[in-house]
Amino acid sequence: MDVRPVAIVGYDDAELLDIACVTTTLGMANVIGDLRTPYRPMVISPGRLPVTCGPGLVLQSGQALERLTGPLDTLIVSGGLGHARAAANPLVVAHVQRLARVSRRVASVCTGASILAAAGLLDNKRATTHWRFADALAARYPDIEVDPDPIYIRDGNISTAAGVTSALDLALAFVEEDHGVELARLVARDLVTYLQRPGNQAQMSMFTAAPPPDHDVVRRTVDHLNANLGGDVGTAALARVAGVSPRHLTRLFLAHVGQTPGRFVRHARTAAAAHLLVTTSLPLPSVAARCGFGSAETLRVAFVRRYGIPPSRYRDVHGGAERSTPHS
């Protein structure tokens, strides 16, 4: 069976949450999505030595960093208190460089960015890291545009995530990129977390926000809508799902959401499009199709009406997708 190999680099004094947020998210995606090409997360370390993750916590390594060969789907470098020693270790740096060349995408979590930086992988790129270490990273590596604000940043095929639990946000973004927003939403629900947390380019996602208050019919209808934005979610279709008349559904939405079903759908679709523009490198026609717009032009008109700027400009401003992404 084909798999997606995901190598997570650990070392002495790595942060367990940096690692576990990734392995748990991808493992849950395998189960919930019943994936034909499942993720195969593995922790790798220099010499296959156990990874110490704090007092009383030792993680067994699955493979020696220096013996692993590609190709890899994803290479992720964890952060932790030992990041400076790891970044100064020529063996770690050299093999991260080597594995990056045979990986479809490369990422770091938290202070793992310092290891990618030492390997030269962040030169002339925009990147983030834990806010506490951002100034030091920027001072040591002036060729990197360090931004401490976002939860994660993607530049080309390299992603960098901020502190610790941002690994969860990054892993969910990878699941969404690979398998679509619905699977990412389901995984986020099982993890009892936001699909996308608040903050700069990572605003709270409509997909895991609390459902409309205190009404089962409205809640079920919104859940159906969120899972089927690309399909028929007109008022008549939603009324059939809800088992009520279109007129009654409109009354329920006005009472519990404060807007008609049609307006709610338009807002939901543009919010979903904004989410994809920031967190993926999908071209505009693909974003439009996933979010239920008939064309990129229809998306542009709706987007300008809602946000005041076209989707291509929104993507540029928020910097969430790779710079080479086509915008039309």
Disulfide bonds with the S-S distance in Angstrom:
none
